[in-house]
Amino acid sequence: MGIHERKERERLQRRNDIIDAAERLFFEHGFDRVSIDQIAEAAELAKGTIYLYFKSREDLHYAIVNRGLDAMAKVITERDDPSRSGAENLLEMGRSYIRFTKMYPGYNRALMVFDASKFEKVDQKESLKILDPGSPLRHLIDVVTKGQEDGSIRKDISPAVLGILMWANLSSVLEFVTLRKPVMEKLALQEEELLSTQFEVALHGILSNTRNL
């Protein structure tokens, strides 16, 4: 291994160490209650070193969001079955999305509390990874496309529009159940039932007229 390769590996390792430290603190204390000073102390690095890798706390939060998206992508694609229709895979994807929230509550919360004001402060080089090939949203659009091709999903609306609407609807309900626990308890609502029902209702709205699950 040459000097350049070794330095690049060390740089990536240090970047991951910083994200690891931030992740531990954010998950334990909340995303708005942790400072760069605390992250530097936890990572055993100078504060200035943190800024060599991340321009702001929002950049660090977004790095954790990206980890969450990677984890989500793995969960929602592992049960894909090419022998099923697009609509059937979409329903399974909704179930997998709910499973992700149970498996990775920290990443789920990272996604829920990363709002538009934080997104505007992120280094724009990193701001569109949600649309990268293999990302959950891109996969959702691909599944909708397959459903339109096999006739299980209506074709009169573009797959991008349908995919984003499905994503936005489920994300809104997920944000509610994640951040509004007292309301859920007051109404005796079960998180999984609410999420699964919302997804099934949304899915039936995009099925082709001749298709039922």
Solvent accessible surface area in square Angstrom, and as a share of the most:
residue,aa,sasa,rsa
1,M,148,0.66
2,G,37,0.36
3,I,111,0.56
4,H,140,0.63
5,E,94,0.42
6,R,99,0.36
7,K,126,0.54
8,E,64,0.29
9,R,141,0.51
10,E,100,0.45
11,R,101,0.37
12,L,82,0.41
13,Q,100,0.45
14,R,107,0.39
15,R,69,0.25
16,N,64,0.33
17,D,60,0.31
18,I,0,0.00
19,I,4,0.02
20,D,52,0.27
21,A,0,0.00
22,A,0,0.00
23,E,28,0.12
24,R,140,0.51
25,L,29,0.15
26,F,1,0.01
27,F,82,0.34
28,E,130,0.58
29,H,81,0.36
30,G,24,0.23
31,F,14,0.06
32,D,99,0.51
33,R,194,0.71
34,V,2,0.01
35,S,44,0.28
36,I,16,0.08
37,D,79,0.41
38,Q,83,0.37
39,I,0,0.00
40,A,5,0.04
41,E,138,0.62
42,A,40,0.31
43,A,19,0.15
44,E,156,0.70
45,L,44,0.22
46,A,69,0.53
47,K,89,0.38
48,G,47,0.45
49,T,23,0.13
50,I,0,0.00
51,Y,96,0.36
52,L,146,0.73
53,Y,50,0.19
54,F,6,0.03
55,K,150,0.63
56,S,26,0.17
57,R,77,0.28
58,E,27,0.12
59,D,16,0.08
60,L,0,0.00
61,H,5,0.02
62,Y,9,0.04
63,A,9,0.07
64,I,0,0.00
65,V,8,0.05
66,N,24,0.12
67,R,57,0.21
68,G,0,0.00
69,L,11,0.06
70,D,102,0.53
71,A,16,0.12
72,M,2,0.01
73,A,16,0.12
74,K,145,0.61
75,V,4,0.02
76,I,3,0.01
77,T,50,0.29
78,E,100,0.45
79,R,124,0.45
80,D,54,0.28
81,D,48,0.25
82,P,118,0.74
83,S,99,0.64
84,R,68,0.25
85,S,17,0.11
86,G,0,0.00
87,A,0,0.00
88,E,60,0.27
89,N,6,0.03
90,L,0,0.00
91,L,24,0.12
92,E,25,0.11
93,M,12,0.05
94,G,1,0.01
95,R,124,0.45
96,S,0,0.00
97,Y,15,0.06
98,I,9,0.05
99,R,51,0.18
100,F,0,0.00
101,T,7,0.04
102,K,105,0.44
103,M,98,0.44
104,Y,71,0.27
105,P,87,0.55
106,G,18,0.17
107,Y,31,0.12
108,N,9,0.05
109,R,110,0.40
110,A,0,0.00
111,L,29,0.14
112,M,26,0.11
113,V,33,0.19
114,F,26,0.11
115,D,74,0.38
116,A,74,0.57
117,S,64,0.41
118,K,28,0.12
119,F,75,0.31
120,E,133,0.60
121,K,128,0.54
122,V,6,0.03
123,D,33,0.17
124,Q,114,0.51
125,K,165,0.70
126,E,47,0.21
127,S,4,0.03
128,L,119,0.59
129,K,84,0.36
130,I,49,0.25
131,L,67,0.34
132,D,64,0.33
133,P,125,0.79
134,G,52,0.50
135,S,12,0.08
136,P,1,0.00
137,L,13,0.07
138,R,86,0.31
139,H,29,0.13
140,L,6,0.03
141,I,16,0.08
142,D,77,0.40
143,V,10,0.06
144,V,0,0.00
145,T,46,0.27
146,K,71,0.30
147,G,0,0.00
148,Q,20,0.09
149,E,132,0.59
150,D,70,0.36
151,G,30,0.29
152,S,1,0.01
153,I,0,0.00
154,R,82,0.30
155,K,137,0.58
156,D,104,0.54
157,I,51,0.26
158,S,55,0.35
159,P,39,0.25
160,A,45,0.35
161,V,72,0.41
162,L,3,0.01
163,G,0,0.00
164,I,86,0.43
165,L,93,0.46
166,M,5,0.02
167,W,46,0.16
168,A,46,0.35
169,N,63,0.32
170,L,6,0.03
171,S,24,0.15
172,S,69,0.45
173,V,30,0.17
174,L,1,0.01
175,E,76,0.34
176,F,75,0.31
177,V,0,0.00
178,T,15,0.09
179,L,48,0.24
180,R,120,0.44
181,K,96,0.41
182,P,98,0.61
183,V,61,0.35
184,M,10,0.04
185,E,134,0.60
186,K,176,0.75
187,L,110,0.55
188,A,84,0.65
189,L,66,0.33
190,Q,119,0.53
191,E,37,0.17
192,E,96,0.43
193,E,114,0.51
194,L,53,0.26
195,L,1,0.00
196,S,31,0.20
197,T,69,0.40
198,Q,33,0.15
199,F,10,0.04
200,E,74,0.33
201,V,104,0.60
202,A,18,0.14
203,L,0,0.00
204,H,94,0.42
205,G,45,0.43
206,I,15,0.08
207,L,15,0.07
208,S,19,0.13
209,N,159,0.81
210,T,130,0.76
211,R,78,0.28
212,N,121,0.62
213,L,82,0.41
